[in-house]
Amino acid sequence: MDRLDQYRVFIRVAEMGSFVQAAHSLELPRASVSAAVQHLESRLGVRLLHRTTRQVRITAEGEQLLARLRPLLAGMEDLDQLFQPGQRQVAGCLVVDVPSR
C-alpha cells in the first residue's frame, strides 16, 4: 500500500472511529487497514490513534495530520476528476451537410 493509500485509510479510520467499519467501507481486510495505519505511524514516528478493545480515538498528532490531509487529498481527487473522459462536455453548434437525395 502506498503512502496516499495509507493516508486515505487513516482518514477513514479517524472519521469512523473503528478499524472494522473503515475496512468495510473501503472494502479491505481489517488486517490491511490496521497494517496501513501502523506503517504510517512507524514512518511518521508518532502515535496517531489511541486503540482500546472498545474504541479508537484520534491523538493530538492525528488531529494535526487529519486537518492537513483532508484538503490535500480533496485537491488530488479534484485533479483526478478533471481529466476523466466522462467529465468533458461537448459544447457548441453542430452543422450537418447532407445531399438532398
All heavy atoms as an XYZ file, in Angstrom:
795
protein
N       0.858     -1.170      0.000
C       0.000      0.000      0.000
C       0.908      1.239      0.000
O       1.807      1.341      0.827
C      -0.878     -0.041      1.248
C      -2.026      0.925      1.220
S      -3.171      0.744      2.600
C      -4.039     -0.729      2.175
N       0.660      2.162     -0.918
C       1.499      3.359     -0.993
C       1.083      4.392      0.053
O       0.107      4.210      0.779
C       1.502      3.940     -2.406
C       0.180      4.571     -2.804
O      -0.762      4.571     -2.002
O       0.102      5.076     -3.933
N       1.845      5.457      0.104
C       1.642      6.478      1.128
C       0.255      7.121      1.027
O      -0.403      7.344      2.046
C       2.724      7.543      0.997
C       2.720      8.526      2.140
C       3.745      9.598      2.006
N       5.049      9.042      1.676
C       6.135      9.769      1.534
N       6.093     11.066      1.671
N       7.292      9.220      1.242
N      -0.197      7.418     -0.172
C      -1.519      8.035     -0.335
C      -2.628      7.113      0.148
O      -3.590      7.569      0.774
C      -1.749      8.417     -1.797
C      -0.937      9.597     -2.301
C      -1.174      9.803     -3.788
C      -1.266     10.850     -1.526
N      -2.493      5.833     -0.144
C      -3.487      4.877      0.343
C      -3.475      4.817      1.869
O      -4.524      4.726      2.503
C      -3.237      3.487     -0.239
C      -3.566      3.415     -1.716
O      -4.424      4.197     -2.183
O      -2.965      2.585     -2.416
N      -2.293      4.875      2.463
C      -2.206      4.884      3.926
C      -2.896      6.109      4.503
O      -3.601      6.018      5.510
C      -0.745      4.847      4.373
C      -0.059      3.535      4.115
C       1.421      3.562      4.442
O       1.986      4.615      4.745
N       2.053      2.409      4.379
N      -2.707      7.252      3.860
C      -3.375      8.470      4.315
C      -4.892      8.340      4.201
O      -5.623      8.729      5.113
C      -2.910      9.684      3.510
C      -1.505     10.155      3.839
C      -0.688     10.653      2.840
C      -1.005     10.117      5.136
C       0.594     11.101      3.123
C       0.274     10.549      5.424
C       1.067     11.044      4.422
O       2.332     11.487      4.706
N      -5.358      7.794      3.098
C      -6.799      7.611      2.916
C      -7.375      6.664      3.971
O      -8.454      6.895      4.509
C      -7.094      7.083      1.516
C      -6.921      8.133      0.443
C      -7.333      7.605     -0.925
N      -7.151      8.629     -1.933
C      -6.195      8.620     -2.848
N      -5.346      7.615     -2.912
N      -6.092      9.597     -3.722
N      -6.644      5.604      4.253
C      -7.085      4.650      5.278
C      -7.121      5.331      6.642
O      -8.100      5.192      7.388
C      -6.168      3.403      5.304
C      -6.424      2.557      6.532
C      -6.361      2.578      4.038
N      -6.078      6.082      6.968
C      -6.043      6.779      8.249
C      -7.238      7.720      8.393
O      -7.890      7.759      9.439
C      -4.727      7.557      8.407
C      -4.779      8.564      9.511
C      -4.802      8.173     10.836
C      -4.840      9.919      9.226
C      -4.879      9.100     11.862
C      -4.901     10.853     10.232
C      -4.933     10.450     11.559
N      -7.527      8.485      7.348
C      -8.663      9.414      7.399
C      -9.955      8.667      7.662
O     -10.763      9.067      8.501
C      -8.765     10.231      6.090
C      -7.634     11.255      6.019
C     -10.114     10.940      5.984
C      -7.539     11.985      4.703
N     -10.163      7.562      6.976
C     -11.402      6.806      7.151
C     -11.511      6.242      8.564
O     -12.565      6.306      9.189
C     -11.473      5.683      6.116
C     -12.803      4.989      6.013
C     -13.930      5.906      5.557
N     -13.656      6.532      4.283
C     -14.051      6.077      3.103
N     -14.770      4.981      3.024
N     -13.758      6.724      1.997
N     -10.413      5.705      9.098
C     -10.439      5.164     10.469
C     -10.712      6.288     11.463
O     -11.522      6.135     12.377
C      -9.112      4.441     10.809
C      -9.071      4.053     12.283
C      -8.930      3.209      9.936
N     -10.056      7.422     11.275
C     -10.243      8.555     12.189
C     -11.686      9.064     12.141
O     -12.269      9.378     13.189
C      -9.272      9.676     11.838
N     -12.260      9.132     10.959
C     -13.630      9.626     10.828
C     -14.651      8.645     11.402
O     -15.624      9.057     12.022
C     -13.959      9.891      9.354
C     -13.250     11.087      8.784
C     -13.467     11.258      7.287
O     -13.922     10.311      6.606
O     -13.150     12.349      6.803
N     -14.414      7.364     11.207
C     -15.378      6.359     11.644
C     -15.139      5.894     13.078
O     -16.036      5.327     13.690
C     -15.363      5.173     10.696
C     -15.768      5.551      9.303
S     -15.983      4.115      8.286
C     -17.489      4.570      7.447
N     -13.920      6.092     13.569
C     -13.620      5.657     14.924
C     -13.575      4.155     15.082
O     -13.743      3.638     16.182
N     -13.343      3.455     13.975
C     -13.349      1.991     14.020
C     -12.566      1.433     12.844
O     -12.775      1.849     11.703
C     -14.793      1.481     13.963
O     -14.830      0.110     13.689
N     -11.699      0.480     13.140
C     -10.965     -0.197     12.081
C     -11.897     -1.095     11.270
O     -11.777     -1.193     10.054
C      -9.818     -1.031     12.665
C      -8.627     -0.220     13.055
C      -8.512      0.324     14.317
C      -7.600      0.007     12.149
C      -7.422      1.078     14.674
C      -6.498      0.765     12.495
C      -6.401      1.300     13.757
N     -12.823     -1.743     11.946
C     -13.749     -2.658     11.280
C     -14.648     -1.904     10.314
O     -14.818     -2.304      9.154
C     -14.581     -3.450     12.312
C     -15.648     -4.286     11.637
C     -13.677     -4.325     13.165
N     -15.234     -0.799     10.767
C     -16.113     -0.015      9.901
C     -15.338      0.590      8.732
O     -15.836      0.632      7.600
C     -16.809      1.082     10.692
C     -17.852      0.556     11.641
C     -18.474      1.657     12.480
O     -18.115      2.827     12.364
N     -19.410      1.283     13.338
N     -14.120      1.068      8.997
C     -13.292      1.634      7.931
C     -12.955      0.557      6.903
O     -13.025      0.800      5.690
C     -12.019      2.237      8.509
N     -12.597     -0.625      7.377
C     -12.273     -1.724      6.465
C     -13.484     -2.080      5.603
O     -13.355     -2.298      4.401
C     -11.804     -2.942      7.259
N     -14.637     -2.106      6.218
C     -15.861     -2.428      5.476
C     -16.141     -1.368      4.410
O     -16.442     -1.694      3.261
C     -17.041     -2.561      6.435
C     -18.321     -2.921      5.764
N     -18.533     -4.148      5.191
C     -19.439     -2.199      5.537
C     -19.738     -4.176      4.654
N     -20.317     -3.006      4.847
N     -16.042     -0.094      4.767
C     -16.351      0.965      3.802
C     -15.309      1.056      2.690
O     -15.629      1.449      1.570
C     -16.489      2.313      4.508
O     -15.234      2.790      4.913
N     -14.068      0.695      2.986
C     -13.011      0.711      1.975
C     -12.920     -0.598      1.193
O     -12.131     -0.713      0.262
C     -11.656      0.994      2.638
C     -11.474      2.378      3.241
C     -10.232      2.423      4.116
C     -11.396      3.420      2.146
N     -13.705     -1.588      1.635
C     -13.699     -2.926      1.038
C     -12.297     -3.540      1.075
O     -11.790     -4.059      0.086
C     -14.253     -2.887     -0.390
C     -15.695     -2.456     -0.438
C     -16.263     -2.387     -1.838
O     -15.505     -2.592     -2.812
O     -17.472     -2.136     -1.961
N     -11.683     -3.435      2.260
C     -10.360     -4.001      2.506
C     -10.434     -4.918      3.719
O     -11.290     -4.732      4.584
C      -9.348     -2.890      2.803
C      -8.977     -1.939      1.685
C      -8.125     -0.787      2.225
C      -8.212     -2.684      0.602
N      -9.527     -5.877      3.820
C      -9.470     -6.682      5.048
C      -9.063     -5.801      6.237
O      -8.287     -4.865      6.093
C      -8.379     -7.715      4.748
C      -8.189     -7.701      3.275
C      -8.587     -6.341      2.802
N      -9.614     -6.117      7.401
C      -9.297     -5.336      8.598
C      -7.808     -5.345      8.878
O      -7.231     -4.348      9.299
C     -10.060     -5.863      9.808
C      -9.980     -4.896     10.993
C     -10.439     -5.506     12.291
N      -9.525     -6.504     12.819
C      -8.367     -6.226     13.420
N      -7.962     -5.009     13.534
N      -7.612     -7.201     13.877
N      -7.159     -6.463      8.624
C      -5.710     -6.565      8.858
C      -4.944     -5.580      7.970
O      -3.950     -4.997      8.406
C      -5.236     -7.986      8.610
N      -5.398     -5.379      6.749
C      -4.736     -4.425      5.846
C      -4.912     -2.996      6.331
O      -3.989     -2.184      6.243
C      -5.309     -4.542      4.430
O      -5.045     -5.807      3.895
N      -6.078     -2.684      6.847
C      -6.342     -1.344      7.381
C      -5.465     -1.099      8.597
O      -4.822     -0.054      8.722
C      -7.841     -1.180      7.716
C      -8.099      0.096      8.489
C      -8.664     -1.219      6.441
N      -5.414     -2.058      9.487
C      -4.586     -1.947     10.682
C      -3.107     -1.801     10.317
O      -2.396     -0.955     10.868
C      -4.797     -3.163     11.578
O      -4.031     -3.063     12.746
N      -2.643     -2.611      9.375
C      -1.239     -2.552      8.957
C      -0.910     -1.214      8.309
O       0.170     -0.657      8.532
C      -0.941     -3.689      7.981
N      -1.839     -0.666      7.527
C      -1.606      0.625      6.872
C      -1.412      1.730      7.907
O      -0.494      2.559      7.798
C      -2.768      0.964      5.945
N      -2.245      1.731      8.931
C      -2.123      2.756      9.981
C      -0.836      2.538     10.772
O      -0.124      3.501     11.090
C      -3.364      2.754     10.904
C      -3.157      3.677     12.104
C      -4.597      3.170     10.113
N      -0.493      1.301     11.058
C       0.747      1.019     11.784
C       1.970      1.457     10.984
O       2.897      2.043     11.549
C       0.841     -0.469     12.112
C      -0.090     -0.902     13.212
C      -0.033     -2.402     13.450
O       0.561     -3.154     12.679
N      -0.680     -2.844     14.527
N       1.986      1.203      9.680
C       3.112      1.632      8.849
C       3.208      3.151      8.797
O       4.304      3.714      8.853
C       2.989      1.068      7.433
C       3.289     -0.382      7.343
N       2.404     -1.279      6.811
C       4.372     -1.102      7.730
C       2.929     -2.498      6.870
N       4.123     -2.412      7.428
N       2.069      3.810      8.721
C       2.052      5.271      8.705
C       2.591      5.824     10.019
O       3.438      6.729     10.024
C       0.629      5.771      8.447
C       0.439      7.270      8.344
C       1.247      7.848      7.193
C      -1.045      7.595      8.159
N       2.139      5.267     11.133
C       2.633      5.704     12.438
C       4.133      5.457     12.561
O       4.874      6.305     13.073
C       1.889      4.978     13.567
C       0.466      5.430     13.749
C      -0.275      4.642     14.811
O       0.026      3.441     15.014
O      -1.149      5.233     15.461
N       4.590      4.324     12.083
C       6.010      3.987     12.150
C       6.841      4.951     11.309
O       7.889      5.434     11.743
C       6.205      2.544     11.671
O       7.564      2.223     11.624
N       6.359      5.242     10.103
C       7.099      6.139      9.213
C       7.151      7.554      9.770
O       8.170      8.226      9.686
C       6.456      6.140      7.827
C       7.289      6.819      6.778
C       6.754      6.617      5.383
N       5.316      6.778      5.233
C       4.708      7.970      5.205
N       5.385      9.057      5.316
N       3.401      8.029      5.059
N       6.039      8.015     10.358
C       5.990      9.371     10.905
C       6.627      9.462     12.294
O       6.997     10.546     12.736
C       4.539      9.864     10.971
C       3.834     10.019      9.625
C       2.376     10.402      9.839
C       4.546     11.038      8.753
N       6.707      8.343     12.982
C       7.307      8.327     14.312
C       6.418      8.881     15.406
O       6.912      9.326     16.446
N       5.108      8.868     15.176
C       4.150      9.338     16.181
C       2.965      8.392     16.244
O       2.692      7.648     15.313
C       3.623     10.771     15.884
C       4.729     11.793     15.973
C       2.926     10.835     14.555
N       2.271      8.434     17.360
C       1.043      7.651     17.520
C      -0.111      8.512     17.039
O      -0.309      9.620     17.518
C       0.856      7.305     18.991
C      -0.214      6.329     19.246
C       0.444      5.126     19.835
N      -0.488      4.117     20.240
C      -0.336      2.882     19.832
N       0.641      2.580     19.036
N      -1.158      1.964     20.238
N      -0.868      8.028     16.082
C      -1.963      8.794     15.506
C      -3.319      8.443     16.115
O      -4.219      9.278     16.129
C      -2.026      8.566     13.991
C      -0.768      8.968     13.219
C      -0.855      8.487     11.778
C      -0.552     10.466     13.299
N      -3.428      7.225     16.630
C      -4.690      6.757     17.192
C      -4.456      6.045     18.521
O      -3.504      5.287     18.654
C      -5.368      5.781     16.218
C      -5.718      6.315     14.833
C      -6.077      5.172     13.903
C      -6.842      7.315     14.910
N      -5.348      6.307     19.490
C      -5.371      5.537     20.736
C      -6.322      4.379     20.494
O      -7.481      4.575     20.157
C      -5.920      6.374     21.899
C      -4.998      7.431     22.384
N      -3.797      7.160     22.985
C      -5.116      8.777     22.364
C      -3.209      8.291     23.322
N      -3.984      9.288     22.946
N      -5.824      3.171     20.695
C      -6.651      1.988     20.472
C      -6.907      1.283     21.791
O      -5.994      1.053     22.557
C      -5.941      1.015     19.542
C      -5.567      1.574     18.193
C      -4.481      0.667     17.593
N      -3.997      1.087     16.312
C      -3.032      1.994     16.130
N      -2.484      2.599     17.160
N      -2.628      2.296     14.918
N      -8.159      0.949     22.004
C      -8.527      0.056     23.108
C      -9.415     -1.030     22.505
O      -9.759     -0.977     21.324
C      -9.294      0.800     24.235
O     -10.564      1.219     23.737
C      -8.503      1.983     24.766
N      -9.809     -1.987     23.318
C     -10.670     -3.048     22.805
C     -12.064     -2.525     22.471
O     -12.782     -3.140     21.696
C     -10.798     -4.189     23.835
O     -11.259     -3.634     25.065
C      -9.476     -4.894     24.028
N     -12.425     -1.380     23.043
C     -13.779     -0.855     22.839
C     -13.874      0.337     21.898
O     -14.924      0.597     21.345
C     -14.392     -0.471     24.179
C     -14.568     -1.650     25.082
C     -15.220     -1.246     26.372
N     -15.249     -2.369     27.279
C     -16.322     -3.101     27.507
N     -17.438     -2.836     26.891
N     -16.277     -4.096     28.353
N     -12.772      1.079     21.746
C     -12.865      2.274     20.903
C     -11.517      2.678     20.318
O     -10.472      2.228     20.778
C     -13.443      3.445     21.700
C     -12.559      3.934     22.831
C     -13.204      5.078     23.587
O     -14.322      5.445     23.320
N     -12.492      5.623     24.537
N     -11.601      3.512     19.301
C     -10.425      4.097     18.662
C     -10.615      5.609     18.727
O     -11.631      6.130     18.270
C     -10.306      3.639     17.186
C      -9.155      4.343     16.495
C     -10.139      2.142     17.104
N      -9.648      6.298     19.320
C      -9.701      7.765     19.417
C      -8.470      8.351     18.763
O      -7.382      7.785     18.848
C      -9.760      8.203     20.881
C     -11.062      7.883     21.571
C     -11.165      8.477     22.978
N      -9.924      8.912     23.567
C      -9.214      8.239     24.489
N      -9.629      7.075     24.902
N      -8.099      8.732     24.978
N      -8.631      9.484     18.160
C      -7.526     10.150     17.482
C      -6.694     10.940     18.496
O      -7.236     11.534     19.427
C      -8.067     11.040     16.346
C      -6.953     11.494     15.427
C      -8.861     12.202     16.875
C      -7.435     12.051     14.115
N      -5.379     10.928     18.333
C      -4.477     11.677     19.205
C      -4.365     13.121     18.715
O      -4.863     13.465     17.633
C      -3.072     11.048     19.208
O      -2.524     11.166     17.891
C      -3.101      9.604     19.650
N      -3.686     13.949     19.472
C      -3.462     15.338     19.062
C      -2.656     15.395     17.766
O      -2.946     16.194     16.865
C      -2.743     16.100     20.167
N      -1.652     14.533     17.657
C      -0.863     14.469     16.425
C      -1.719     14.007     15.250
O      -1.582     14.488     14.129
C       0.342     13.536     16.599
C       1.386     14.045     17.560
C       1.085     13.688     19.014
O       0.046     13.028     19.285
O       1.884     14.071     19.875
N      -2.604     13.042     15.526
C      -3.518     12.558     14.499
C      -4.458     13.651     14.023
O      -4.763     13.761     12.834
N      -4.922     14.497     14.960
C      -5.788     15.632     14.600
C      -5.053     16.596     13.683
O      -5.618     17.089     12.706
C      -6.257     16.375     15.856
C      -7.295     15.653     16.660
C      -8.688     15.729     16.071
O      -8.900     16.429     15.060
O      -9.565     15.064     16.623
N      -3.782     16.870     13.997
C      -2.995     17.774     13.158
C      -2.831     17.207     11.752
O      -2.984     17.916     10.756
C      -1.619     18.021     13.766
C      -1.636     18.870     15.007
C      -0.245     19.015     15.603
O       0.678     18.271     15.267
N      -0.093     19.985     16.500
N      -2.503     15.931     11.677
C      -2.333     15.291     10.385
C      -3.642     15.288      9.608
O      -3.675     15.617      8.417
C      -1.817     13.858     10.555
C      -1.571     13.075      9.272
C      -0.489     13.738      8.428
C      -1.191     11.645      9.592
N      -4.728     14.961     10.270
C      -6.037     14.909      9.632
C      -6.430     16.267      9.064
O      -6.928     16.358      7.935
C      -7.080     14.425     10.643
C      -8.472     14.118     10.134
C      -8.433     13.010      9.098
C      -9.376     13.732     11.286
N      -6.180     17.327      9.819
C      -6.526     18.674      9.367
C      -5.756     19.063      8.107
O      -6.270     19.776      7.247
C      -6.256     19.681     10.483
N      -4.540     18.589      7.982
C      -3.740     18.913      6.793
C      -4.028     17.980      5.621
O      -3.914     18.363      4.467
C      -2.257     18.875      7.131
C      -1.873     20.037      8.007
C      -0.401     20.027      8.291
N      -0.046     21.214      9.017
C       0.884     22.063      8.623
N       1.555     21.835      7.521
N       1.160     23.120      9.338
N      -4.360     16.734      5.929
C      -4.595     15.754      4.870
C      -5.890     15.983      4.108
O      -5.932     15.802      2.890
C      -4.622     14.343      5.443
C      -3.304     13.680      5.726
C      -3.529     12.316      6.361
C      -2.475     13.542      4.462
N      -6.949     16.347      4.803
C      -8.251     16.482      4.145
C      -8.206     17.403      2.925
O      -8.632     17.002      1.843
C      -9.304     16.942      5.143
C      -9.802     15.823      6.011
C     -10.892     16.295      6.928
N     -11.457     15.198      7.664
C     -11.891     15.292      8.898
N     -11.818     16.445      9.540
N     -12.406     14.249      9.501
N      -7.711     18.640      3.053
C      -7.691     19.494      1.853
C      -6.732     18.993      0.772
O      -7.012     19.135     -0.422
C      -7.279     20.868      2.370
C      -6.796     20.686      3.753
C      -7.298     19.362      4.243
N      -5.618     18.384      1.181
C      -4.669     17.876      0.185
C      -5.278     16.746     -0.644
O      -5.188     16.748     -1.874
C      -3.400     17.370      0.871
C      -2.469     18.429      1.432
C      -1.349     17.768      2.219
C      -1.911     19.289      0.321
N      -5.889     15.791      0.021
C      -6.478     14.665     -0.705
C      -7.703     15.087     -1.503
O      -7.948     14.563     -2.593
C      -6.814     13.531      0.253
C      -5.600     12.805      0.830
C      -6.030     11.687      1.762
C      -4.712     12.259     -0.255
N      -8.469     16.049     -0.997
C      -9.616     16.557     -1.758
C      -9.129     17.220     -3.041
O      -9.718     17.039     -4.114
C     -10.423     17.533     -0.915
N      -8.047     17.972     -2.945
C      -7.474     18.610     -4.128
C      -6.965     17.597     -5.131
O      -7.129     17.769     -6.343
N      -6.366     16.528     -4.636
C      -5.875     15.481     -5.536
C      -7.027     14.781     -6.246
O      -6.934     14.465     -7.427
C      -5.033     14.474     -4.759
C      -3.705     15.045     -4.319
S      -2.718     13.848     -3.429
C      -2.466     12.639     -4.687
N      -8.106     14.545     -5.542
C      -9.267     13.903     -6.159
C      -9.887     14.819     -7.207
O     -10.333     14.356     -8.255
C     -10.280     13.500     -5.093
C      -9.794     12.333     -4.257
C     -10.688     12.025     -3.072
O     -11.781     12.627     -2.961
O     -10.290     11.165     -2.268
N      -9.895     16.127     -6.942
C     -10.389     17.084     -7.939
C      -9.526     17.041     -9.193
O     -10.032     17.101    -10.309
C     -10.411     18.503     -7.368
C     -11.512     18.705     -6.347
O     -12.436     17.868     -6.286
O     -11.450     19.707     -5.612
N      -8.214     16.940     -9.002
C      -7.319     16.849    -10.156
C      -7.578     15.587    -10.962
O      -7.599     15.619    -12.191
C      -5.864     16.862     -9.700
C      -5.277     18.215     -9.342
C      -3.877     18.042     -8.768
C      -5.244     19.119    -10.545
N      -7.777     14.475    -10.282
C      -8.066     13.220    -10.976
C      -9.358     13.332    -11.791
O      -9.428     12.861    -12.916
C      -8.187     12.061     -9.989
C      -6.848     11.659     -9.392
O      -5.812     12.054     -9.958
O      -6.853     10.949     -8.373
N     -10.378     13.951    -11.221
C     -11.662     14.090    -11.896
C     -11.576     15.028    -13.093
O     -12.322     14.889    -14.057
C     -12.728     14.601    -10.919
C     -13.070     13.622     -9.831
C     -13.645     12.340    -10.383
O     -14.432     12.350    -11.314
N     -13.232     11.214     -9.819
N     -10.667     15.966    -13.041
C     -10.518     16.946    -14.108
C     -10.219     16.292    -15.450
O     -10.663     16.753    -16.500
C      -9.395     17.930    -13.748
C      -9.135     19.086    -14.692
C     -10.344     20.014    -14.735
C      -7.908     19.848    -14.229
N      -9.495     15.187    -15.428
C      -9.063     14.553    -16.664
C      -9.790     13.254    -16.984
O      -9.365     12.507    -17.854
C      -7.551     14.320    -16.614
C      -6.796     15.611    -16.475
C      -6.220     15.960    -15.265
C      -6.694     16.474    -17.541
C      -5.539     17.150    -15.128
C      -6.013     17.671    -17.409
C      -5.434     18.019    -16.205
N     -10.871     12.987    -16.301
C     -11.667     11.803    -16.593
C     -12.452     12.039    -17.879
O     -13.044     13.103    -18.054
C     -12.625     11.480    -15.448
C     -11.929     11.086    -14.168
C     -11.102      9.828    -14.325
O     -11.537      8.873    -14.939
N      -9.910      9.839    -13.779
N     -12.484     11.067    -18.798
C     -13.162     11.271    -20.078
C     -14.645     11.596    -19.938
O     -15.179     12.352    -20.713
C     -12.969      9.957    -20.823
C     -12.234      9.051    -19.932
C     -11.880      9.764    -18.682
N     -15.304     11.057    -18.961
C     -16.733     11.318    -18.779
C     -17.032     12.720    -18.294
O     -18.160     13.183    -18.352
N     -16.034     13.427    -17.811
C     -16.238     14.755    -17.257
C     -16.197     15.858    -18.313
O     -16.595     16.970    -18.058
C     -15.190     15.037    -16.175
C     -15.245     14.089    -15.004
C     -16.576     14.155    -14.292
O     -17.128     15.231    -14.092
N     -17.114     13.006    -13.925
N     -15.683     15.551    -19.478
C     -15.605     16.560    -20.536
C     -16.967     16.696    -21.193
O     -17.590     15.714    -21.570
C     -14.565     16.172    -21.567
C     -13.182     16.110    -20.985
C     -12.184     15.755    -22.049
N     -10.898     15.488    -21.426
C      -9.943     14.804    -21.980
N     -10.101     14.299    -23.186
N      -8.806     14.603    -21.348
N     -17.420     17.906    -21.364
C     -18.701     18.141    -22.016
C     -18.470     18.848    -23.341
O     -17.676     19.777    -23.434
C     -19.598     18.989    -21.125
C     -19.993     18.272    -19.859
C     -20.986     19.075    -19.051
O     -21.333     20.182    -19.403
N     -21.434     18.505    -17.958
N     -19.189     18.380    -24.319
C     -19.094     18.978    -25.640
C     -20.027     20.182    -25.676
O     -21.157     20.131    -25.210
C     -19.497     17.951    -26.725
C     -19.468     18.581    -28.095
C     -18.585     16.737    -26.647
N     -19.523     21.266    -26.230
C     -20.335     22.479    -26.331
C     -20.165     23.053    -27.725
O     -19.126     22.886    -28.358
C     -19.898     23.483    -25.277
N     -21.176     23.720    -28.199
C     -21.088     24.372    -29.498
C     -22.217     23.943    -30.415
O     -23.119     23.202    -30.055
N     -22.129     24.408    -31.637
C     -23.158     24.159    -32.632
C     -22.652     23.110    -33.621
O     -21.524     23.188    -34.098
C     -23.472     25.475    -33.350
S     -24.795     25.317    -34.541
N     -23.492     22.155    -33.942
C     -23.143     21.106    -34.893
C     -23.898     21.361    -36.190
O     -25.124     21.473    -36.211
C     -23.514     19.724    -34.324
C     -23.286     18.536    -35.246
C     -21.787     18.357    -35.543
C     -23.855     17.275    -34.629
N     -23.137     21.480    -37.276
C     -23.740     21.702    -38.591
C     -23.512     20.440    -39.416
O     -22.395     19.967    -39.528
C     -23.097     22.918    -39.280
C     -23.695     23.107    -40.669
C     -23.270     24.163    -38.438
N     -24.602     19.906    -39.980
C     -24.519     18.706    -40.796
C     -24.972     19.061    -42.211
O     -26.032     19.649    -42.412
C     -25.435     17.590    -40.215
C     -25.375     16.350    -41.086
C     -25.039     17.282    -38.795
N     -24.161     18.696    -43.197
C     -24.478     18.951    -44.599
C     -24.614     17.608    -45.297
O     -23.657     16.838    -45.352
C     -23.361     19.790    -45.230
C     -23.698     20.245    -46.621
O     -24.880     20.190    -47.002
O     -22.765     20.629    -47.345
N     -25.837     17.306    -45.758
C     -26.079     16.031    -46.432
C     -26.721     16.299    -47.788
O     -27.405     17.308    -47.979
C     -26.997     15.107    -45.595
C     -26.314     14.711    -44.317
C     -28.318     15.744    -45.311
N     -26.531     15.389    -48.741
C     -27.187     15.577    -50.041
C     -28.706     15.469    -49.905
O     -29.212     14.815    -49.001
C     -26.640     14.440    -50.903
C     -25.771     13.608    -50.046
C     -25.662     14.241    -48.720
N     -29.422     16.103    -50.799
C     -30.879     16.136    -50.710
C     -31.557     14.828    -51.103
O     -32.720     14.642    -50.884
C     -31.442     17.278    -51.571
O     -31.071     17.074    -52.914
N     -30.875     13.930    -51.749
C     -31.483     12.657    -52.179
C     -31.765     11.823    -51.034
O     -31.735     11.192    -50.279
C     -30.564     11.905    -53.112
C     -30.408     12.582    -54.410
C     -29.718     11.659    -55.337
N     -28.462     12.315    -55.757
C     -27.566     11.756    -56.490
N     -27.699     10.515    -56.842
N     -26.521     12.387    -56.888
